[in-house]
Amino acid sequence: MPAAIELADVFRAAGSAYRAGGAGHLNLAALKVMAAVEQCRTASLGGHVEGCDACGHLRVAYNSCRNRHCPRCQGAAARDCLTAREADLLPVGYFHVVFTLPAEIAAIAFQNKAAVYDLLFRAASATMTRIAADPKHLGARIGLTAVLHTWGSAMTHHPHLHMIVPGGGLSPDGTRWVASRPAFLLPVRVLGMLFRRLFLEGLAALHEAGTLAFFGTLAPLSDAKAFVRALAPVRGKRWVVYAKPPFAGPKAVLAYLSRYTHRVAISSRRILAFDGKNVSFRVKDYRRAEGGQGRVMTLSATEFIRRFLVHVLPRGFHRIRHYGFLAGSNRKAGLAHIRAILGTPPPPRSTDPEPDTRAAATDVRAPCPRCGGPMTIVGSFAGWYQPRGPPFSPAPNRACTP
């Protein structure tokens, strides 16, 4: 059932005023996301007409924007990802590891998203693969999938990586599987120390190369000495790396992937109320003793939109990346080799044709509201063309595929 209040409702009601107030300060990526969310599943994007095979009832369905920041469009994308990754699962335990940047670094990351987020991926993945390859720990070549999240529950800027890691890896010679302990993968304190060193070394290299830009209160950090002084406190503090207990079987891994890989800063299900000026939504308060207890936060519509747009990623930036034996064009062959070592049969091959990713968002159709029968597409129409009703006949030169 669709949410009573959606993110698009807030954008359509308060987006124009927000754009006017931020004229000259909003970047093109944020403006594109706002436009996509506002137009998603409206006549401006065109659509198609569905007909019931049983009773002939007609229903108009508008096209999705397919923007990766739109909460409406991520369900179909998550389903596609789930189908693709199901064949990659191995019959071993899987761990959930989280790498988090300190608040002092997060402020720098906000003004240098592409460079610092990419460094976060490189430092965290190198940390995992190096410690895992060390004979003192696992002594194996592991594989992992990393997903970037940049938000906290209240949509504040909180960049961190979620990793899904099989509980083991290939031996250095590639002939046997080295399994981790059932409830322990790698020591988090060792991971945190190496992660801190690799990240700070990489950040210093970016500064020396002139890649980083600083504005506002961070402008003094353009000076090399000021930059070193600003990072002094984080060099001595503990960087948080958190390893959760292993998942309870492959289905739990798939459920996690479907929830996390295509999550956006806020889902419409968390929005509780919107009166045209203020937005109330559910958040988790991790500082309470109960841990993650829910409460309600209310923000002005402009502040709500501002917080959401903080998490717009640079164009072309990949927020899901694979490493180790899960990376590269040899992934399928490598997984087949591991299954042969473990003595498990290969996953069943799908007989379905390769899915059309453009049609995926509209491929799952609700049944007929009158009789519950299946609905099929009987026609399509271009943007801004509104079908008048049955009998439907696409207008000349306006018909298009969704």
N, C-alpha and C positions, 0 to 999 in steps of 0.2 A: 504494500500500500504506500503511495507517495506521501512524503512528509507534508504536514499542514503548512509549514513555512520553509522555504528553501532559500539558499544563498542567492539565487537569481532574483527573488523577490526584494531582497535588501538592495542589490545592485540596481535594479530597475527603479526603485523608489528614491534612492539616495545617491545613485551613481553620478547623475548630471551635476548635482551640487558639489560632489567631491571633486569631479574633474575641473569644475570652474574654480574652486578654491585652491586647487593644486596646479593651476595652469602654469606651465613653464618648469614645473618640478617633477612631473610624472614622466617616467621613461616610456618608450614605445612598447616594450614588453608588457608592462602593467596595463597600458591602455588596451592592448590587444586582448589580454585576458578578460578585462572588464567587458569588452564588446562581445567576446565569445560567450561568456556566461549569461549575459543579458539576452542574447539572441538564441541561445540553445533551446531547441524544440519549440520554435516559434515560426510564423509564416515567413519571416525574413530569410530563413535557410532552406525553404522549400520542404517537400515531404512526399508522402505517398498516401494512397487510399487503400485500406484493407477491407476485404469482403469476407463475410462468413460463408463457408462452404455449405452449411446446413440450412440457414434461414435467409441468406442474402443480405443481412444487415451490413451497412457500410460505416466505416470509421476513419477519420482523418488522423494521421500520425505525422508529426513534423520531424525533420532531421535533427540529429544531435550535432553539437559544435565539434566534438571529438578533441577538445583542448585538454591537455593532460592535467590542467589545474581545475577543471570543472568537476565537481563531485557527482553530477548527474551522469557523466560519461565514463566514469572509472569502473563501473560494474562490469560492462562488457569487456573492457580492456583487461580487468583482473581475471575474468573467465578465460580469455585467450591465453594469458600468461600461465594460468593454472594448468590448462591443457598441455601447453608446451613443456612445462617443467615436470609434469607428472612422470614422464618417461625418463627423466634424469635421476629420479630418486633411487638410492641404493638401499639394500636391506641392512642398514646399520643405524645406530642412534644418531640423532642430529642435535646440535647445540645452538643456542641463541646467544651471540656475543654482541655487546654494545660498546662503541667507542664514542666518548663525549668530549667536546672541546670546552675548555674553561671560558668563563664569561668574558675575560679580558681579550681572548682570541676571537670570540664570537663577534665583538664589536668591529674588529679588523675584517673579519669574514664578511660582514654585512656590506661593507664598502668595496669588497673585492671578491664577489661571489665565485666567479668562474675559477680564479686562480687558487683561492683558499679551499674551496670545496674539492677541487681536483687534488690538491695536496692532502686533504683529509683522506680521500680514497687511497692515494699512493702510500701514505705513511701507515695507515691502519692495515692495509693488505700486506705491506712489507713486514710489519710487525708480526702478524699472524704466521706468515709463511716462514720467516726466519726462525722464530721460536719453535715452531712445529718441526722444522728441519734439524734443529739442534739435537744431537744424540742424548743430551742430558734430559730432554723432555720427551718428545714423541719420536723424533728421528725419522720423519716421513714427509713426503710431499703431499700437502693437503689441497683440497678444493674448497672454495667458498663463494657465496653470493652476498653482495653488499648492497644495501638500500639506504639512500640518503634521506633523512628527515631533518627539517630545519625549524620545527616548531615545538613548543611545549603545549600543554593542554589549553592554556589561555591564549594561544597563538602568538606568544612572545618568541623572539628569535633565539633558538636553542639548537644549533646544528649538531647532529650526531649520526652515527652510522649503525644500522642494524645488520648483523651478519647471520647467515644460516650456514653452519659448518658441519659436514659429516664427521662422525666420531672416529676418525682415523685417517690414514693416508697410505700412499704407495711407498714402499721401501726405496732407498736411493737407487738400487739397480732395477726397480720396477717389476720385480718377480713375485712379491708377496704383499699382502695387506697388513699394515701395522695398526691394530685397533687401540683406541684410547681406553682408559678406565671407564667403567659404566657411567659414573656420575662426575667425571672430571676430565676436562680436555687439556687446558694449559693454565699455568699459574697467572692469575690476573695482575698481581703486583709486578711480576716480571714483564708482562705485556704492557702495563702502564708506563713503566720506566723507559722501555725501548720506544714506545709510541711517542712519549714526550720528547725524547732526544731526536728521533727522526723528523718529527713535525717541526720542531724549533729550528733544526738545521735547514730544512726545506724552506721555512718561512724567511730565515735570514738570507738564503740564496735568492729568493724572490725579491726581497728588499734591495739587495745589492745589485740585482739586474735591472732595477727600476720598474718592475712589473706592478708593484703595489701603488695604489693611489689613496690619498687621505684627504678628508674634507671635514669642515666644521671643527668640533672639539679635538678631532684626531689629526688635524693638519700639522701640528708640531712633530708628529712621528715621521714625517718625510726626512727629517735629519737623522743620520745614522746613529749618533750617540743617544739622542732622545728615544729612538726606537729600542736600542739595547736596554736603556734604563726602564722603559715601560714593560719590557718582557722579563725583567729580573724577578718579580714576585712569582711568576708562573713557573720559573725554572726550579724553584724550591718546593713547590706544592705537589701534592699527589694528583695525577691525572686519572680520572675515573674510567676504568674498563670493567664492565660487568658481564659475567658469564652466568646465564640462567641454566637451570637444570635441563637435561635433554628432553626433547619432545616425546610425547607418548605415542610413538608410531608414525608411519608415513602420512596418515590422514591428518594428524595434528600439524605436520609440517606443511601440507598443502593448504590447510585452513589458515595457517599463519601467513603463508605467501599471498593468499588471496586477499587478506586483510591489509597487509603492510606494503606490498610492492606498489600498489596504485592508490595509496591513501593520500589525501590532500590535507591542507591545514585544518579544515573543519568540515564535517559532514553535515548535511541538512538535518539529520536525525538529532543532532545535538542542539539545534536552534529551537528554543522553547517559545519565544514571543518576539514580536516586532510591531511597534505601534506607529511606525513612520519616522520616529526620531531615535529610539533606543532599541537595542537588540539584547535579549537575554538568552544565554546558552549555558549548557552544562560544562563544567570543568572538573578536573581532579586536583585535589589539594594534597600533594605528596608530603607536605610538612606535618600533617596531622599524624597522630600516633597510629591511627588505623591503617595508614598508608594508602594513598590514592582514593580517599573518600570523596564522593561527589558533592559539589555545591553549585550554586547558580551565580554567574557573573553577568552584570549588565553594563554595556558600553554604548556610547553614542554611535549612531550609524556610521558617521565619518571615521571614528576611531576603529570600529569593527572592520570597515573596508580597508583602512590603512594597515591594520595588523595582518589581514589576509594577504594583501599585496606584497608584504615584506617577504613572503615565501615564493614569489614568482622566480623561477629559475632562468638563467641565461639561455638564450636561444641555442638549441643544439646540444645542451648539456645532458649527459646521460646520468640519470639518478639511480639506475640499476646496473651493476657491473659484476662480472664473474672473473674469478682468479683461480690459479692453480690448475688442477686437472679438469675444472669446469669451464675453462676459458679457451677461446680459440676455435679454429675450424676442426681440430682433432678431438673435440669434446666427446662426440658420439663414439669414436673408436676407443678413446681412453676409458669411457664408462663401460663399454663392452668388454674391454680387457679386465677391468676390475671385477665385473660380474663373473667372468670366467675364473678368476682367482678365487672368488668367494663361493663358486659352485652354484650360482643362482641362474635361473633361466632369463633370457632377455625379455623385456616388456613386450606385450602383444602389440603387433603393428596395427595402426589404425587403417581401416579401409576407406575412410572418408577422404574426400579431396581436400587439398590445402585450403584453409578458410580464407575468405575474402575479408581482410581487416577493415576495409571501408564499410562493408555491409554488416560487420559484426555488431555494431551498436544497435541496429534495428532488427537483428535476426531473431531475437527472442520476443515473441509477440504474445500479449495477453489473450485469453480466449474471448469468444464473443460475449458481450455483456447481456445479450438477450437469452441465448440458448446454451452458451458454454461451448459451442463448437469451435473448430480451428479457423483461424483467420489467415488469409493469404493476400498478397499484394495484387491489386487489380489495376493500378495506375499510379503514375507519379506526376509531380508538378514542380516547377522551378520556384525560386525564391520570390516572395511577395505575391505569388499567384494563389488566390484562395478559391478552392473548388466550391461551387454553389450548392451541390447536393446531387442526389441520384436523378437521372442516370449520369454517371461520371464519364466524361470524355476529356482527355487532356487537351488543353488549348494548343493550337498550332504554334510551332516554334518556341513553345515554353516547356514542353515536357523534358524531363531529365531523369537520370537515374539517381537515387538517393546517395 
